[in-house]
Structures are given as structure tokens and as C-alpha cells.
Amino acid sequence: MTSDLAFGLVGCGRIGKRHADLLSSGSIVGGRLAAVCDIDPPRVAAFAETYGVPGFASVAEMVESVTLDVATVCTPSGDHAQTTIEVAGHGLHVVVEKPMALTLEDADRMILACAENRVKIFVVKQNRLNLPIQKAFEAVSQGRLGKMVMGTVRVRWCRDDSYYQQDAWRGTWAQDGGVLANQASHHIDVLEWMMGDVDSVFAMARTALADIEVEDTAVALLKFRSGALGVVEATTATRPKDLEGSLSLLGELGSIEVGGFALNELKTWNFVTPDPDDVDVRERFSVNPPDVYGFGHRMYLDHVVDCIRSDTQQLVDGFEGRRSLELISAIYESIETGTEIPIRFKAQHSKLGRSS
């Protein structure tokens, strides 16, 4: 019987807990949590005790002491590149949280490091595996919407100052980015996955409520290569609690809307030419997750194990993760310049990933 893949967690913060909970609970068939590391001694000690695995102060110490197959990178976003390159150098497959990096240059270095060391890189875009998102993508792929007209995502979440004060890196340009790079990066990824490549973007943003360097509220207008238009509306200034995380797809032959607070509810499923199976689609492809993370992380980690075991292509590899980062970078470039930005561009004014 093949032994479970041993995962080493790098970064014992909020999202690291999500990964640790799943990998230590038996939820991921074929994968187990084997070690944790973090530069914060009390934090890593707490994780080690909670999950019953050894804790370390660095990646180097961890890989020297424990035999691992995969590293899960849950460090601050600005450190994703450095950590990914380091663990890839030890021959470990890499699961890296979103966004994969804050600059395209860093993303390219990560892709190269994994290729040179012949390891797989998995960029966590777990919302692609949400049941209603999977069903919507199926309809788009089958051409049921016909010519696409417009795609829209809305992120109306609540992150007050207490959220940003949890860690010094939160809400900074160098290590985090704002609502676009952090919370809405999943939704932007899903929108581009559904609608295809973007030609250009025009965007505006502001810091409405939170005491942070970066934006907490933004809007962007997209022109897709297909001729369709798109809208990104994203804010963490919703009060007093999360309101929605949603997607709308409009085409000449139908309309789809996925709503809820975590892209979890199939609200609209209307077509010019209905199929018999459309009758109960909304009930069968909606879920009620306990929080904004939904159920996608479990399915994504299952996918990671399966891809490594069978040596098959991952859903979101480095190139696919870079794709949405390029769009987000262009949005930030537009915000800083006040101009429409073509997607094939070299960042000159975007603050994302750069020290102020």
C-alpha cells in the first residue's frame, strides 16, 4: 500500500490553519501533515502542539529533520516567491496560496525554479472547484451561453481594522496588496477562467474605511478578447458583515448567476433553449459552506494528491496562476496612471509587491 504524501506547512497563520486542519484530520485521502514551520516561535509552537507534529523555525531545519513530499506555502504573499523557490530547491512539490506572488517577475522565477527542479507547483484557486462554479464552467464550455456579452464579479466583504492589525504585513504594498490582490483574487481568476483572455482594463480604487496603505474598495472595467465586457467590483468596506461573493455571466443564449457569500449558491440558471436537466440544477449545485473559504480547499488538496500520485496536469499550475496575477497587476497599473492598460504590459507604476 502506498504511504501518504507528507506535507510540510510553511506559515502558521490564518490560512495556514485551514490547511493544517484538513491535512491533520484525515480529510485528505493520501495526504497528511508531517511538520510545520514559521519564523514566529510562539506561533509555530502552538501549531506543533495543536496538530501533534514537529515545529521548526525555518524551511532548512524542517527539510533536514523530516522527510517530506510537498510544501504548503502559507506565508505572507510577498514571501511566496522566496519560499517557493527554496522548497522547490529541496525537491518538494509546492502548494502556494493565492496570489502566487505580487509581481510577474517573482511569478516567473517561481515557475522556472519548479521546472528546473522537476516539481509541480499548485496555485490555490479553490473556488474553481465549488459545485456551482463547476456547473457554470461546464455550461460555458458547452457553448450554452452562446456569444458572451458580459461577465461580472462582486466581492462585498467585511474586513475592519482588527483584521489588518492581526499581522504587520497585512494591508501593505510590499507584502499583501489590497482587496484586489488578496480577497478578490479568487473571483478575478474565476471570471477570467469563464470569459477568456482580457485585452485591456481601466480601474479606480480608494481606501474608504480601513487604516491601511492599500485599497479596500475598487472597481475595474475589462475588455475581453472575445469582445465581451467585464466588471470587477471589490470591497472589504462592507459593514457590519460579509454580504456576497458573486459571479454573473450573460450571453446571447442565457444567463447564469452564482451568488452567496462564497460563490456557493446557483441563483440564476436561464437559457433560451432549456435542457431537461435544468429543472433542478439550482438545488443540486448549491452548497452552504460554514465560511468564505467554502469547501474548496479540501477538494483542492485532494486534487494535489491525485496529480502527484498519477503525474497528471494540475488545474492551476504556475502559468495559470500567473495569468490572473497579470490581470491584477494591470488593474493596479491603471489605478496608478488613470489610463486604460493593455494586458501585455510591463509594470512601471503599480505599487503591488514594492516597498513604499
N, C-alpha and C positions, 0 to 999 in steps of 0.2 A: 504494500500500500504506500502510495506517495505521501511523504510528510507535508505538513502545511508550510506555505511560504511564510518566512519570518520577516515581519515588518518592524523597522525602527522608526519611531516618531521623532522628528526634529521640530521642536517648538511646542511648548506646553501651555498654550494659551487657549482662548475661547474655541477656535475652530479645531485646535489640536485635541481638545476634549471630545469633540464629535467623532473624530477618527478613532481615538483610544477607546471610547465606549463601544463602538462597533467591533473593533478588532479584538477586544478582550472578552466579549460576551458570547462568542460562538456564532454571532450573526453572519459572519463572512466565512462561508464554507471553503476550506482550503487556505485560509489565511489567519494568522494570529499575531498579536502584539508581543514582541520579544524584548524590546528595550525602548527607553525614552531618553532624550537629551534636551537641555536648554541651558543658556548661559546664566539664568537666574537660579541660584542654588535652592531657595525655599520652594520655588515653583516646581522644579524637577523632582525634588524630594517628595513633594505632595503627590505628584503623578505616580512616582515609583511605588509609593506606599498604597495608593488607591488601586492601582492595576496589578500590583504584585510582580513587577518586572524591575530589572536593574536600571538605575538612572545615571546619566553621565553629563559632564559639563561641556562636552564638545563632540562633534561627529567623529573626530580622530580617535578619541577614547572609546567611543561606542563601538566602532567597527573593529578596533583592536581586541575588544573584550568579548564581543558577541558575534556569532555567525548570522549574517542577515542576507536576505534576498532582495528586499525592497526598502527604500527610504520614503517616508511620507513627509513632505516638506510643508510645515505649517508655521514657518517663521513670518515676521513682518514682510509685506510684499516687496519692499525694497531690498530684502536679503535673499529673495527666492533664487536669483541667478547665481550668486556666490555659493549658496548651499547646494543647489542642484549640480553645479559643476564639480563641487567637492565630492559629493556622494557618487556621482557618475564615475569619477576617477577611481573609486574603490570597487567598481564593477557592479554597483547596485542599480536595479531599475528604480525609476523615480516617479512618485506621485506628487505633483505640486499643486497647491491650492491656487485659486484664481486671485488676481490675474497672474499669469505665469511670470511676468516681470513688469517693470514700469517703463522700460524703454525697449525699442525694437532692437537696438544694439545688444542689450542683455539677452533678449529672447534668442537672437541669432547665435550668441555664444553658448547658450544652453543647448540648443538643437545640435550644434557642432560637437559639443562635449559628449552628448549621449550617443551620437553617431560614431564618434571615434572610439568610444568605449563599448560599443555594440550592446547598449542597454536601451530599453524602451522608456519613453517619457510620456506620462499621462497627465494632462492638464485637467483639473477637476472642473467640469461643467455639468454638474449632476442634474440640472434642470432639464437637460435633453432627454433624460430617462423618465421624467414624470409621465404618468399614463396619458393625460390629455395632450401633452406636447408630442408624445409619440404618435398619437392618433392624428393630430393636426398635420404632422410631418408626412404621415402616410398619405393623407388626402392631397397635400401639395405635390408630393412625388408622383401620385397617380394622375395629376392634372385635373382634379375635380374642381378646382377653383378657376381653371382657365387662365386667361391673361390676368396677371396680378396688377392691382390698381394701387393699393396702399397697405402698408404694414405699420403697426403702432405698438409700442410697449410703454407701460406706465408703472413706475415704481413710486409708491406713495407710502413710505415707511417712516417710523419714528426713531430717531437716534438723538437723544439730548446730550447735554454736556457731560453727564455722568458716564455715558458710553465712551466718549472720546477721552475722558480722564482715566480710563482703566489702564492705559499704557501711553507712554510719552510719544511713541511713534504714530499713534492714531491721529488722523487729520492733518498730517504733514505732507508736503510735496515730495520730500526725499524718500519717504518710507511707505506712504499709503495712497495718496490721492484722495479725491472726494467721492461723492455719491456715484459718479460715472465710472471711476476705476474700481471702486470697491463694490458697493451693493448692487448697482445696475449692470455690472459687467456680465452677469449671467443672462440678463434679459437682452442685452445688446447682442450677445452671442447667439441666442435663440432666434432673434429677429433676422440676423444675417444668415443663419442656417436655413431659415424658411424662405427668405426673399431673394437670396443670392448676393453676388458681389455688389458693393457700393461704389459709385463713381465719385461722388463728392458730398460734402457736408457743410452746413452752416449752423453755428451754435451760439448760445448765450448762457451765462451762468451767473450766480451770485451766492454769497454766503448770507443766508437770510436770518438764521436764528442761532446756530452753534458758534461757540468761540474757538474757531479753528482757522488754519491757514487756507484751506481748500474750500471748494464749493460744497454746499449742502443742497443746492437746487439748480437744475439745469434743464434746458430744452435744446433739441437738435433736430434739424430738418435734413433728411437724407434723399439723395437721388440714386436709385438703383440702376445698375447696368441694363436691366430689363426695360427701363422706362418708368417703372413704378416709383412712387414716393413713399417716404417713411418718416415717422415721428418718434423721437425718444423724449419722454417726459419722466424726469427722475428727481426725487427729493427725499431727504431724510428729515425734513422740517414739518412733516405731518404730526399733528398733536390731537389727542394725547397718546395715541397708539397707532400701530400699523393699520393701514387701510386696504391697500391692494398691491399685488404684483401681477400684472395682466398683459395679455397679448391679443391684438386684433389683426386678422388677415382678411382683406377684401379683394375679391376678384370678380371677373365678369360673369362667373358661373356660380358664385356662392360666397358665403361669409362664415368665418369661424372666430369665436372669441373664447379665450381661456382666461378665467379670472381667479377669484380668491385672493388670499394674501401671499400665496407662494406658487402661482401658476398651477393651481391644483384643481380648479373647477372648470369643466367644459360647459360654458354658459350658452353659447350660440353655435348651432350646427345646422346651417340652412343652405340648400343647394337648389339651383334651377331644376335639376334632374335628380330627385331623391333616389337613394338605394333602399331596398327593403330593410337592410341592417341599420338604417339611420334612426329608426323608431326609438330605440332605447340607448343610443350611443351616449347621450349626456349622462345617463345614470351609470352606465358601465365604465365610463372613462373619467370619472371624477373621484378624487380622494380627499380625505380630511386629515391633513397632517397636523402634528402637535405644535409645530413652529415653522418659521420661514425656511428652515433647512429642508423641510419635507422628508420624503423617504429616499431621495435620490442618492445620497451618499452610500447607503447600503448597496443599492444596485450598482453604483459606480465601482465600488470596491470589489464586488462580485465580478464585474467586467474586467477589472485589473487582473485578478487571479486567473480568470479564464484565458485572457490574452497571453499572459506569461506562460501558462501551462501548455497552451496549444500553439504558441508562437504565431498568433494571428494579429491583424491590424487593429490598433486601438481606435476607439470612437473619436477621441480628441487627442491627437498627437501634438508634437511641438509646432508643426506648420499650421495645424488647425487652431491651436491656441494663439499663435501669433496673429492669425487673421483678424480676430476680434480686437486684439491689442492694437493693431494698426488702425482700425476704425476709431477706437477710443483716443489714440494719440492724435488723429486728425481732428477729432472733436475738440480736444484741448487746444490744438493749434489754431482752430477757428475762433475759439473763445478769446485767446490772447490777441489775435490780429484783427478780429472783427470782419473777417473775409470768408468767402466760400473756399474750402480747401479740397483739392483733388486727393483721392486716397493714396495714389502713388506719389509720395512726397517725402522730403527729408525734414524732420522736426527742427525748427530753429527757435521757436518762441514758446512752445509748450513747457510748462514748469514741471510736469509729471516726471518723477524719478530723479529730480535735480535738486541739489541743496540751494536754499534761498540765500 
